[in-house]
């Protein structure tokens, strides 16, 4: 998951800035693909502007569940 703010719930269709839908408590997905392509000719400038090589930038990325945790959550829902 990329660093996308706007989320869209596939179950109820609500729009939110949160990861969990406030209407039906399902997990919302990113509303659109990431804005910039890795093949973008200006990507190197953008990476320098956001200082993506610094350790501090890595700490701003969201933590994702492990595959085992995701599978367990899906099995618990069924």
Phi, psi and omega in degrees: 000126183278185184267062183254132181276313185284126181242151181230127179276124181283338182283307184252350177083009181284154176253140182206165173259002181259161179286327178258136181293128180286347183268317185235003178062020173273166178280128179270151180251161176303137185284336183210160176294165178302142187293325187248138178273146176298337179274004180300134182293338180259012183299321180297324177293316181296319178297322177293320181297318181270357178053052185288350179271356181278149178296330180295324180296322179297327180289344179276349180285144180289151176274135177256153176290154174288164180298322179298316179295320179295316179296319179297320179295322179293317179294325178291330180289329184282000000 
